[in-house]
Amino acid sequence: MASLFPPRLLHFTATTDKSQSDRPTAWRLIALSAVAVPVAAAGLPLAVYLPPIYVQDHGLSLGAIGLIFLVGRLWDALLDPLVGTLSDRTRTRFGRRRPWIAGGGLLFALAAAFLFFPQGQVSVAYLAATLFVFYLGWTAIQIPLLAWSGEISGRYHERTRIATFQTVVTASALLLTLILPTIADQWRPGDGKLKLALMGGLVLATILPGLALTLTAFPEQPQPDAPTRRRPIGQAIRTVLADPLLLRVLGSDFAVTLGQNIRASLIVFYVSFFMHRPDWAAGLFLFQFVFGVLAGPIWLKIGYRLGKHRTAVTGEIVQVIVNLGLLLVTPDRFGLLLALTLAQGLAQGSGNLMLRSIVADVADKHRLDHGEDRTGLYFSVFSLAGKAATAVAIGIALPLVSWLGFDPKAVNSPATLQGLATVFAIGPAIAHAFSAWLVSGFPLDEAAHAEVRRALDAQGPALAPAE
């Protein structure tokens, strides 16, 4: 992992924060993020490679697999706020978050072994049960880890630094996962089972070491006193969703993720049909991702100077400009497309990073206003917004280009291909512009959050996480 972080990038500094001496070291933050490697590595094969292999090699019908994955996603969406709320309420001598991450990690590892390396007769019930356990384990890791990351420090910029390390580790894991199918194609072209085995092997090889590093990276902060009367989960969710600051952050992140996934869902069609370069269909996405790994530290530095919401706005405006620049690309200007893809990679995730860091600040304000710590629930709702945007993006982009006449199985007219290119450029540009508008002028900036923290500190450790 050390090679991913050049020495000068390991010493992220913020002159507005406290001295370096009381800040978590870079290596501890990498350790905290370690479990993100198997979690991130599981996403790509689950969506791309696993369904066709279960159809071709195990005889399941495409319709049955589609239904199982749809129900699985609904189950996953139901789990997010449930796990977030329950982890907020957990009280053990090991902390609130770590028991969930440890238990979820074991379930995740068990389900991944059966999912990526199916043995014997595979049935619809087998796949459904495995996915049921897999999503439970995944959520039990992801939501408590996000909440714990927001609790490690109460300082405005330090939270962004912590989120940046997790973002870079996650992006690096995804990059490695994208490279593995390329290696498999060089070894045994077209062998989907080999690709799935390589990616599943990465997940299983990293889950236990990742868990060990994450769980021992930090002690958990002192736990807030449990309220004498707990609200029902439904009422707690309604209270959180009534928070106007959170709604702005959710809307902005939904728009960011929507723009990213409209682009992702169309990039293969755009490169293969509009640019007439099918040989670059996967390579261009990988090219963008390489530069995306470098994006986190760059936007962290900008965030130190501008603050979180202004940096999010800046990143989204860059995304708007880059996507509008795609309108200038023609099939004979591949160099321009490469340049814009590089810029896209460097701007990638800037909005998601800052908005994720803002969620912990908004949870602080909720805790001050209501006397209840709902950090886990806040992050679970934030996670739901991103998942919803991913589903909506595919539901918008593919039907729209189909309505414009695009058909990957037929010969498409120049006008149809231009329509595809226009949706590829304009759709993300509109989404990123809307995201910037929603978070512009966000009132909970560094100064306002400092006031919240001072008030929490005055109430004592029962409501204020230690730094």
Secondary structure, DSSP 8 states (H G I E B T S, - for coil): -GGGS-GGGS----TTS--GGGS--HHHHHHHHTTHHHHHHHHHHHHHTHHHHHHHTT---HHHHHHHHHHHHHHHHHHHHHHHHHHHH---TT-SSHHHHHHHHHHHHHHHHHHHS--S---HHHHHHHHHHHHHHHHHHHHHHHHHHHHS---HHHHHHHHHHHHHHHHHHHHHHHHHHHHHHHHSTT-HHHHHHHHHHHHHHHHHHHHHHHHHHS---------SS---HHHHHHHHHT-HHHHHHHHHHHHHHHHHHHHHHHHHHIIIIIS--GGGHHHHHHHHHHHHHHHHHHHHHHHHHH-HHHHHHHHHHHHHHHHHHGGG--TT-HHHHHHHHHHHHHHTTHHHHHHHHHHHHHHHHHHHHHS---HHHHHHHHHHHHHHHHHHHHHHHHHHHHHTT--TTS---HHHHHHHHHHHHHHHHHHHHHHHHHHTT-S--HHHHHHHHHHHHHH-TTTS---
